[in-house]
């Protein structure tokens, strides 16, 4: 699992930080079980859409810089968000 690469836990909901940067991903997906995330690093991939993260109610920091985003959308439900980096997108 990706969470283990940076000292995370096997059990997804126990992880507070998840590093998924520089992976070449095209879609944000399979994060349903990571409900305890407070920091999510998704920068430097190929995301064209912000999706599948509205269930991350504890998320405080979201890093989406250097992707292919053209529209800010689908951030509903992220009521704890205090830091959002969307710099250097398309």
Backbone as XML, in Angstrom:
<?xml version="1.0"?>
<chain id="A" units="angstrom">
  <residue number="1" name="UNK">
    <atom name="N" x="0.824" y="-1.202" z="0.000"/>
    <atom name="CA" x="0.000" y="0.000" z="0.000"/>
    <atom name="C" x="0.856" y="1.250" z="0.000"/>
  </residue>
  <residue number="2" name="UNK">
    <atom name="N" x="0.331" y="2.264" z="-0.588"/>
    <atom name="CA" x="1.049" y="3.536" z="-0.714"/>
    <atom name="C" x="1.275" y="4.202" z="0.637"/>
  </residue>
  <residue number="3" name="UNK">
    <atom name="N" x="0.359" y="4.031" z="1.556"/>
    <atom name="CA" x="0.488" y="4.678" z="2.861"/>
    <atom name="C" x="1.716" y="4.180" z="3.618"/>
  </residue>
  <residue number="4" name="UNK">
    <atom name="N" x="2.149" y="2.970" z="3.364"/>
    <atom name="CA" x="3.296" y="2.397" z="4.067"/>
    <atom name="C" x="4.629" y="2.950" z="3.578"/>
  </residue>
  <residue number="5" name="UNK">
    <atom name="N" x="4.663" y="3.501" z="2.386"/>
    <atom name="CA" x="5.910" y="4.029" z="1.822"/>
    <atom name="C" x="6.512" y="5.151" z="2.649"/>
  </residue>
  <residue number="6" name="UNK">
    <atom name="N" x="5.677" y="5.892" z="3.352"/>
    <atom name="CA" x="6.144" y="7.032" z="4.150"/>
    <atom name="C" x="5.831" y="6.836" z="5.635"/>
  </residue>
  <residue number="7" name="UNK">
    <atom name="N" x="5.852" y="5.604" z="6.093"/>
    <atom name="CA" x="5.652" y="5.323" z="7.506"/>
    <atom name="C" x="4.213" y="5.338" z="7.971"/>
  </residue>
  <residue number="8" name="UNK">
    <atom name="N" x="3.275" y="5.149" z="7.062"/>
    <atom name="CA" x="1.862" y="5.134" z="7.423"/>
    <atom name="C" x="1.427" y="3.792" z="7.987"/>
  </residue>
  <residue number="9" name="UNK">
    <atom name="N" x="0.131" y="3.654" z="8.169"/>
    <atom name="CA" x="-0.449" y="2.453" z="8.766"/>
    <atom name="C" x="-1.134" y="1.575" z="7.731"/>
  </residue>
  <residue number="10" name="UNK">
    <atom name="N" x="-1.194" y="0.280" z="8.027"/>
    <atom name="CA" x="-1.925" y="-0.666" z="7.169"/>
    <atom name="C" x="-3.407" y="-0.335" z="7.138"/>
  </residue>
  <residue number="11" name="UNK">
    <atom name="N" x="-3.950" y="0.072" z="8.277"/>
    <atom name="CA" x="-5.368" y="0.400" z="8.395"/>
    <atom name="C" x="-5.588" y="1.816" z="7.866"/>
  </residue>
  <residue number="12" name="UNK">
    <atom name="N" x="-6.273" y="1.966" z="6.731"/>
    <atom name="CA" x="-6.394" y="3.260" z="6.065"/>
    <atom name="C" x="-6.904" y="4.410" z="6.926"/>
  </residue>
  <residue number="13" name="UNK">
    <atom name="N" x="-7.945" y="4.199" z="7.750"/>
    <atom name="CA" x="-8.531" y="5.307" z="8.495"/>
    <atom name="C" x="-7.629" y="5.841" z="9.615"/>
  </residue>
  <residue number="14" name="UNK">
    <atom name="N" x="-6.551" y="5.126" z="9.938"/>
    <atom name="CA" x="-5.609" y="5.598" z="10.960"/>
    <atom name="C" x="-4.601" y="6.603" z="10.407"/>
  </residue>
  <residue number="15" name="UNK">
    <atom name="N" x="-4.477" y="6.685" z="9.105"/>
    <atom name="CA" x="-3.516" y="7.590" z="8.485"/>
    <atom name="C" x="-4.032" y="9.024" z="8.495"/>
  </residue>
  <residue number="16" name="UNK">
    <atom name="N" x="-3.201" y="9.939" z="8.974"/>
    <atom name="CA" x="-3.543" y="11.352" z="8.970"/>
    <atom name="C" x="-2.936" y="12.062" z="7.764"/>
  </residue>
  <residue number="17" name="UNK">
    <atom name="N" x="-1.881" y="11.497" z="7.210"/>
    <atom name="CA" x="-1.203" y="12.073" z="6.053"/>
    <atom name="C" x="-1.029" y="10.993" z="4.999"/>
  </residue>
  <residue number="18" name="UNK">
    <atom name="N" x="-1.249" y="11.380" z="3.749"/>
    <atom name="CA" x="-1.055" y="10.437" z="2.650"/>
    <atom name="C" x="-0.304" y="11.152" z="1.532"/>
  </residue>
  <residue number="19" name="UNK">
    <atom name="N" x="0.816" y="10.574" z="1.129"/>
    <atom name="CA" x="1.660" y="11.146" z="0.087"/>
    <atom name="C" x="1.442" y="10.391" z="-1.225"/>
  </residue>
  <residue number="20" name="UNK">
    <atom name="N" x="0.799" y="11.034" z="-2.165"/>
    <atom name="CA" x="0.547" y="10.430" z="-3.474"/>
    <atom name="C" x="1.074" y="11.336" z="-4.589"/>
  </residue>
  <residue number="21" name="UNK">
    <atom name="N" x="2.112" y="12.077" z="-4.307"/>
    <atom name="CA" x="2.681" y="13.003" z="-5.288"/>
    <atom name="C" x="3.714" y="12.290" z="-6.173"/>
  </residue>
  <residue number="22" name="UNK">
    <atom name="N" x="3.903" y="12.820" z="-7.364"/>
    <atom name="CA" x="4.858" y="12.278" z="-8.342"/>
    <atom name="C" x="4.602" y="10.803" z="-8.657"/>
  </residue>
  <residue number="23" name="UNK">
    <atom name="N" x="3.348" y="10.405" z="-8.767"/>
    <atom name="CA" x="3.004" y="9.008" z="-9.053"/>
    <atom name="C" x="2.485" y="8.804" z="-10.474"/>
  </residue>
  <residue number="24" name="UNK">
    <atom name="N" x="2.165" y="9.881" z="-11.182"/>
    <atom name="CA" x="1.634" y="9.752" z="-12.534"/>
    <atom name="C" x="0.158" y="9.407" z="-12.587"/>
  </residue>
  <residue number="25" name="UNK">
    <atom name="N" x="-0.545" y="9.588" z="-11.486"/>
    <atom name="CA" x="-1.983" y="9.289" z="-11.443"/>
    <atom name="C" x="-2.767" y="10.260" z="-12.322"/>
  </residue>
  <residue number="26" name="UNK">
    <atom name="N" x="-3.863" y="9.789" z="-12.888"/>
    <atom name="CA" x="-4.745" y="10.606" z="-13.724"/>
    <atom name="C" x="-6.083" y="10.874" z="-13.054"/>
  </residue>
  <residue number="27" name="UNK">
    <atom name="N" x="-6.453" y="10.047" z="-12.062"/>
    <atom name="CA" x="-7.729" y="10.201" z="-11.354"/>
    <atom name="C" x="-7.497" y="10.093" z="-9.850"/>
  </residue>
  <residue number="28" name="UNK">
    <atom name="N" x="-8.269" y="10.861" z="-9.102"/>
    <atom name="CA" x="-8.268" y="10.743" z="-7.645"/>
    <atom name="C" x="-9.320" y="9.701" z="-7.303"/>
  </residue>
  <residue number="29" name="UNK">
    <atom name="N" x="-8.877" y="8.567" z="-6.780"/>
    <atom name="CA" x="-9.819" y="7.492" z="-6.498"/>
    <atom name="C" x="-9.269" y="6.559" z="-5.420"/>
  </residue>
  <residue number="30" name="UNK">
    <atom name="N" x="-10.138" y="5.686" z="-4.914"/>
    <atom name="CA" x="-9.789" y="4.676" z="-3.917"/>
    <atom name="C" x="-9.352" y="5.256" z="-2.577"/>
  </residue>
  <residue number="31" name="UNK">
    <atom name="N" x="-9.911" y="6.395" z="-2.207"/>
    <atom name="CA" x="-9.587" y="7.010" z="-0.916"/>
    <atom name="C" x="-10.734" y="6.868" z="0.089"/>
  </residue>
  <residue number="32" name="UNK">
    <atom name="N" x="-11.739" y="6.088" z="-0.231"/>
    <atom name="CA" x="-12.928" y="5.965" z="0.604"/>
    <atom name="C" x="-12.618" y="5.563" z="2.042"/>
  </residue>
  <residue number="33" name="UNK">
    <atom name="N" x="-11.639" y="4.706" z="2.247"/>
    <atom name="CA" x="-11.332" y="4.205" z="3.590"/>
    <atom name="C" x="-10.409" y="5.135" z="4.381"/>
  </residue>
  <residue number="34" name="UNK">
    <atom name="N" x="-9.884" y="6.168" z="3.746"/>
    <atom name="CA" x="-8.941" y="7.076" z="4.414"/>
    <atom name="C" x="-9.667" y="8.250" z="5.066"/>
  </residue>
  <residue number="35" name="UNK">
    <atom name="N" x="-10.626" y="7.953" z="5.910"/>
    <atom name="CA" x="-11.484" y="8.981" z="6.491"/>
    <atom name="C" x="-10.788" y="9.848" z="7.537"/>
  </residue>
  <residue number="36" name="UNK">
    <atom name="N" x="-9.655" y="9.430" z="8.049"/>
    <atom name="CA" x="-8.939" y="10.193" z="9.069"/>
    <atom name="C" x="-7.904" y="11.155" z="8.528"/>
  </residue>
  <residue number="37" name="UNK">
    <atom name="N" x="-7.816" y="11.297" z="7.215"/>
    <atom name="CA" x="-6.786" y="12.154" z="6.623"/>
    <atom name="C" x="-6.937" y="13.610" z="7.023"/>
  </residue>
  <residue number="38" name="UNK">
    <atom name="N" x="-5.809" y="14.211" z="7.365"/>
    <atom name="CA" x="-5.762" y="15.645" z="7.641"/>
    <atom name="C" x="-4.911" y="16.368" z="6.617"/>
  </residue>
  <residue number="39" name="UNK">
    <atom name="N" x="-4.042" y="15.619" z="5.948"/>
    <atom name="CA" x="-3.150" y="16.198" z="4.944"/>
    <atom name="C" x="-3.033" y="15.234" z="3.768"/>
  </residue>
  <residue number="40" name="UNK">
    <atom name="N" x="-3.279" y="15.750" z="2.564"/>
    <atom name="CA" x="-3.255" y="14.913" z="1.365"/>
    <atom name="C" x="-2.390" y="15.567" z="0.298"/>
  </residue>
  <residue number="41" name="UNK">
    <atom name="N" x="-1.331" y="14.890" z="-0.062"/>
    <atom name="CA" x="-0.352" y="15.387" z="-1.040"/>
    <atom name="C" x="-0.607" y="14.718" z="-2.381"/>
  </residue>
  <residue number="42" name="UNK">
    <atom name="N" x="-1.179" y="15.468" z="-3.317"/>
    <atom name="CA" x="-1.512" y="14.947" z="-4.647"/>
    <atom name="C" x="-0.825" y="15.736" z="-5.757"/>
  </residue>
  <residue number="43" name="UNK">
    <atom name="N" x="0.154" y="16.527" z="-5.403"/>
    <atom name="CA" x="0.766" y="17.391" z="-6.411"/>
    <atom name="C" x="1.636" y="16.619" z="-7.405"/>
  </residue>
  <residue number="44" name="UNK">
    <atom name="N" x="1.842" y="17.228" z="-8.551"/>
    <atom name="CA" x="2.722" y="16.705" z="-9.606"/>
    <atom name="C" x="2.263" y="15.353" z="-10.139"/>
  </residue>
  <residue number="45" name="UNK">
    <atom name="N" x="0.992" y="15.256" z="-10.459"/>
    <atom name="CA" x="0.428" y="14.086" z="-11.121"/>
    <atom name="C" x="-0.178" y="14.563" z="-12.438"/>
  </residue>
  <residue number="46" name="UNK">
    <atom name="N" x="-1.284" y="13.988" z="-12.854"/>
    <atom name="CA" x="-1.931" y="14.416" z="-14.085"/>
    <atom name="C" x="-3.426" y="14.606" z="-13.919"/>
  </residue>
  <residue number="47" name="UNK">
    <atom name="N" x="-3.852" y="15.021" z="-12.730"/>
    <atom name="CA" x="-5.283" y="15.168" z="-12.451"/>
    <atom name="C" x="-5.885" y="16.311" z="-13.248"/>
  </residue>
  <residue number="48" name="UNK">
    <atom name="N" x="-6.994" y="16.029" z="-13.915"/>
    <atom name="CA" x="-7.719" y="17.047" z="-14.653"/>
    <atom name="C" x="-8.974" y="17.489" z="-13.922"/>
  </residue>
  <residue number="49" name="UNK">
    <atom name="N" x="-9.355" y="16.712" z="-12.893"/>
    <atom name="CA" x="-10.568" y="16.972" z="-12.134"/>
    <atom name="C" x="-10.336" y="16.671" z="-10.655"/>
  </residue>
  <residue number="50" name="UNK">
    <atom name="N" x="-10.903" y="17.526" z="-9.808"/>
    <atom name="CA" x="-10.909" y="17.241" z="-8.375"/>
    <atom name="C" x="-12.149" y="16.395" z="-8.126"/>
  </residue>
  <residue number="51" name="UNK">
    <atom name="N" x="-11.954" y="15.172" z="-7.626"/>
    <atom name="CA" x="-13.083" y="14.267" z="-7.433"/>
    <atom name="C" x="-12.813" y="13.274" z="-6.315"/>
  </residue>
  <residue number="52" name="UNK">
    <atom name="N" x="-13.880" y="12.682" z="-5.814"/>
    <atom name="CA" x="-13.804" y="11.582" z="-4.850"/>
    <atom name="C" x="-13.097" y="11.921" z="-3.535"/>
  </residue>
  <residue number="53" name="UNK">
    <atom name="N" x="-13.220" y="13.174" z="-3.074"/>
    <atom name="CA" x="-12.601" y="13.533" z="-1.795"/>
    <atom name="C" x="-13.589" y="14.188" z="-0.823"/>
  </residue>
  <residue number="54" name="UNK">
    <atom name="N" x="-14.843" y="14.347" z="-1.201"/>
    <atom name="CA" x="-15.813" y="15.063" z="-0.364"/>
    <atom name="C" x="-16.090" y="14.362" z="0.966"/>
  </residue>
  <residue number="55" name="UNK">
    <atom name="N" x="-15.713" y="13.106" z="1.097"/>
    <atom name="CA" x="-15.910" y="12.357" z="2.344"/>
    <atom name="C" x="-14.789" y="12.591" z="3.358"/>
  </residue>
  <residue number="56" name="UNK">
    <atom name="N" x="-13.762" y="13.333" z="2.975"/>
    <atom name="CA" x="-12.609" y="13.569" z="3.856"/>
    <atom name="C" x="-12.869" y="14.791" z="4.744"/>
  </residue>
  <residue number="57" name="UNK">
    <atom name="N" x="-13.801" y="14.662" z="5.655"/>
    <atom name="CA" x="-14.272" y="15.775" z="6.476"/>
    <atom name="C" x="-13.217" y="16.340" z="7.419"/>
  </residue>
  <residue number="58" name="UNK">
    <atom name="N" x="-12.201" y="15.566" z="7.758"/>
    <atom name="CA" x="-11.151" y="16.041" z="8.663"/>
    <atom name="C" x="-9.976" y="16.673" z="7.916"/>
  </residue>
  <residue number="59" name="UNK">
    <atom name="N" x="-10.010" y="16.647" z="6.598"/>
    <atom name="CA" x="-8.897" y="17.146" z="5.793"/>
    <atom name="C" x="-8.666" y="18.636" z="6.030"/>
  </residue>
  <residue number="60" name="UNK">
    <atom name="N" x="-7.435" y="18.976" z="6.378"/>
    <atom name="CA" x="-7.068" y="20.367" z="6.648"/>
    <atom name="C" x="-6.174" y="20.938" z="5.548"/>
  </residue>
  <residue number="61" name="UNK">
    <atom name="N" x="-5.338" y="20.097" z="4.954"/>
    <atom name="CA" x="-4.384" y="20.558" z="3.934"/>
    <atom name="C" x="-4.500" y="19.690" z="2.692"/>
  </residue>
  <residue number="62" name="UNK">
    <atom name="N" x="-4.668" y="20.337" z="1.549"/>
    <atom name="CA" x="-4.797" y="19.631" z="0.276"/>
    <atom name="C" x="-3.848" y="20.263" z="-0.736"/>
  </residue>
  <residue number="63" name="UNK">
    <atom name="N" x="-2.915" y="19.464" z="-1.216"/>
    <atom name="CA" x="-1.892" y="19.943" z="-2.138"/>
    <atom name="C" x="-2.129" y="19.362" z="-3.530"/>
  </residue>
  <residue number="64" name="UNK">
    <atom name="N" x="-2.595" y="20.209" z="-4.438"/>
    <atom name="CA" x="-2.932" y="19.789" z="-5.803"/>
    <atom name="C" x="-2.162" y="20.595" z="-6.852"/>
  </residue>
  <residue number="65" name="UNK">
    <atom name="N" x="-1.080" y="21.217" z="-6.460"/>
    <atom name="CA" x="-0.306" y="22.004" z="-7.413"/>
    <atom name="C" x="0.343" y="21.105" z="-8.468"/>
  </residue>
  <residue number="66" name="UNK">
    <atom name="N" x="0.653" y="21.719" z="-9.596"/>
    <atom name="CA" x="1.328" y="21.038" z="-10.717"/>
    <atom name="C" x="0.571" y="19.815" z="-11.225"/>
  </residue>
  <residue number="67" name="UNK">
    <atom name="N" x="-0.704" y="20.000" z="-11.531"/>
    <atom name="CA" x="-1.526" y="18.982" z="-12.167"/>
    <atom name="C" x="-2.077" y="19.580" z="-13.457"/>
  </residue>
  <residue number="68" name="UNK">
    <atom name="N" x="-3.209" y="19.101" z="-13.918"/>
    <atom name="CA" x="-3.815" y="19.624" z="-15.150"/>
    <atom name="C" x="-5.216" y="20.151" z="-14.867"/>
  </residue>
  <residue number="69" name="UNK">
    <atom name="N" x="-5.410" y="20.696" z="-13.679"/>
    <atom name="CA" x="-6.728" y="21.194" z="-13.275"/>
    <atom name="C" x="-7.062" y="22.494" z="-13.986"/>
  </residue>
  <residue number="70" name="UNK">
    <atom name="N" x="-8.304" y="22.604" z="-14.453"/>
    <atom name="CA" x="-8.755" y="23.829" z="-15.111"/>
    <atom name="C" x="-9.937" y="24.461" z="-14.379"/>
  </residue>
  <residue number="71" name="UNK">
    <atom name="N" x="-10.500" y="23.736" z="-13.403"/>
    <atom name="CA" x="-11.674" y="24.229" z="-12.695"/>
    <atom name="C" x="-11.596" y="23.810" z="-11.226"/>
  </residue>
  <residue number="72" name="UNK">
    <atom name="N" x="-11.974" y="24.738" z="-10.334"/>
    <atom name="CA" x="-12.044" y="24.424" z="-8.913"/>
    <atom name="C" x="-13.453" y="23.937" z="-8.631"/>
  </residue>
  <residue number="73" name="UNK">
    <atom name="N" x="-13.582" y="22.663" z="-8.279"/>
    <atom name="CA" x="-14.896" y="22.067" z="-8.047"/>
    <atom name="C" x="-14.786" y="20.867" z="-7.114"/>
  </residue>
  <residue number="74" name="UNK">
    <atom name="N" x="-15.935" y="20.398" z="-6.659"/>
    <atom name="CA" x="-16.036" y="19.186" z="-5.850"/>
    <atom name="C" x="-15.274" y="19.259" z="-4.529"/>
  </residue>
  <residue number="75" name="UNK">
    <atom name="N" x="-15.295" y="20.426" z="-3.909"/>
    <atom name="CA" x="-14.653" y="20.591" z="-2.609"/>
    <atom name="C" x="-15.680" y="20.613" z="-1.477"/>
  </residue>
  <residue number="76" name="UNK">
    <atom name="N" x="-16.961" y="20.370" z="-1.799"/>
    <atom name="CA" x="-17.989" y="20.333" z="-0.772"/>
    <atom name="C" x="-17.696" y="19.195" z="0.211"/>
  </residue>
  <residue number="77" name="UNK">
    <atom name="N" x="-18.022" y="19.423" z="1.454"/>
    <atom name="CA" x="-17.761" y="18.416" z="2.479"/>
    <atom name="C" x="-16.417" y="18.585" z="3.167"/>
  </residue>
  <residue number="78" name="UNK">
    <atom name="N" x="-15.548" y="19.405" z="2.598"/>
    <atom name="CA" x="-14.224" y="19.617" z="3.186"/>
    <atom name="C" x="-14.269" y="20.823" z="4.122"/>
  </residue>
  <residue number="79" name="UNK">
    <atom name="N" x="-15.072" y="20.725" z="5.157"/>
    <atom name="CA" x="-15.326" y="21.840" z="6.061"/>
    <atom name="C" x="-14.138" y="22.199" z="6.947"/>
  </residue>
  <residue number="80" name="UNK">
    <atom name="N" x="-13.175" y="21.320" z="7.087"/>
    <atom name="CA" x="-12.006" y="21.578" z="7.929"/>
    <atom name="C" x="-10.824" y="22.116" z="7.125"/>
  </residue>
  <residue number="81" name="UNK">
    <atom name="N" x="-10.982" y="22.240" z="5.824"/>
    <atom name="CA" x="-9.880" y="22.650" z="4.946"/>
    <atom name="C" x="-9.429" y="24.079" z="5.253"/>
  </residue>
  <residue number="82" name="UNK">
    <atom name="N" x="-8.124" y="24.235" z="5.531"/>
    <atom name="CA" x="-7.560" y="25.558" z="5.795"/>
    <atom name="C" x="-6.430" y="25.899" z="4.828"/>
  </residue>
  <residue number="83" name="UNK">
    <atom name="N" x="-5.894" y="24.905" z="4.158"/>
    <atom name="CA" x="-4.821" y="25.145" z="3.188"/>
    <atom name="C" x="-5.100" y="24.364" z="1.907"/>
  </residue>
  <residue number="84" name="UNK">
    <atom name="N" x="-5.129" y="25.097" z="0.789"/>
    <atom name="CA" x="-5.378" y="24.500" z="-0.518"/>
    <atom name="C" x="-4.382" y="25.090" z="-1.506"/>
  </residue>
  <residue number="85" name="UNK">
    <atom name="N" x="-3.557" y="24.248" z="-2.095"/>
    <atom name="CA" x="-2.577" y="24.711" z="-3.066"/>
    <atom name="C" x="-2.974" y="24.200" z="-4.440"/>
  </residue>
  <residue number="86" name="UNK">
    <atom name="N" x="-3.337" y="25.132" z="-5.321"/>
    <atom name="CA" x="-3.714" y="24.829" z="-6.700"/>
    <atom name="C" x="-2.779" y="25.502" z="-7.694"/>
  </residue>
  <residue number="87" name="UNK">
    <atom name="N" x="-1.630" y="25.929" z="-7.243"/>
    <atom name="CA" x="-0.698" y="26.668" z="-8.108"/>
    <atom name="C" x="-0.158" y="25.786" z="-9.240"/>
  </residue>
  <residue number="88" name="UNK">
    <atom name="N" x="0.235" y="26.442" z="-10.292"/>
    <atom name="CA" x="0.863" y="25.807" z="-11.460"/>
    <atom name="C" x="0.032" y="24.699" z="-12.082"/>
  </residue>
  <residue number="89" name="UNK">
    <atom name="N" x="-1.259" y="24.953" z="-12.271"/>
    <atom name="CA" x="-2.132" y="24.034" z="-12.990"/>
    <atom name="C" x="-2.395" y="24.589" z="-14.381"/>
  </residue>
  <residue number="90" name="UNK">
    <atom name="N" x="-3.084" y="23.811" z="-15.205"/>
    <atom name="CA" x="-3.341" y="24.208" z="-16.594"/>
    <atom name="C" x="-4.126" y="25.492" z="-16.709"/>
  </residue>
</chain>
